[in-house]
Amino acid sequence: MADDHTKVQEFFGARAAGWDSRFPDDGPAYAAAVADLDLRPGDRVLDAGCGTGRALEPLRAAVGPRGSVVGVDLTPEMLHEAARAGRGRSGLLVLGDVGRLPLRSGSLDAVFGAGLISHLPDPAENLRELGRVVRPGGALALFHPIGRAALAARHGRTITDDDLRAETNLRPLLAGSGWRLTSYTDRDDRFLALAVRETGS
């Protein structure tokens, strides 16, 4: 687990300074995904693996001044970039591990995770931990601004059957972690899986 964390920190730490400039046009996609989360004013939401905090502003706009927005990331350099971009005004930036969140059980209404699932060292256990901090009936959004095939092509690969984000893999993974998949979109211009926290999980 520590080795996985170190690899993630090294990967994102080395890329943090130029991260936003590499993907300058993703803002509308983030805003649209946040809108599909159906947050209400006053809601409490976590941006899990928040990176440079690109979702924090739309999340804050959705929950309003009475709501709570927390961004957690494992990589100090990413959080530094989020703070430098002024995104700490939209949410509390926390250095931490989504596998061991410093949050009370059932304290949140929703979790947003952009590009998260492929970087989780223990996806089933980590999704259970995300579920722990969300109230029954709360929501989860797993998002990427481009779809699986487009992302694979960007990296010179093709998608494979063992991709965790494939619906046939993601649905049972979520179900085994206390979530029920309610919506699944995988297009070249968007990946978004929405799930609801099962009661009694």
JOTA-V984139 format. One line per field, one symbol per residue. ss: DSSP state (2 for helix, 1 for strand, 0 for the rest). A space follows every 50 residues. Layout:
# JOTA-V984139
ss: ???
This chain:
# JOTA-V984139
ss: 02222222222222222222220000222222222200000001111100 00000222222220000111111002222222220022200111100000 00000001111111002220002222222222011111111111000222 22220000000000002222222220001111111110011111111000 0
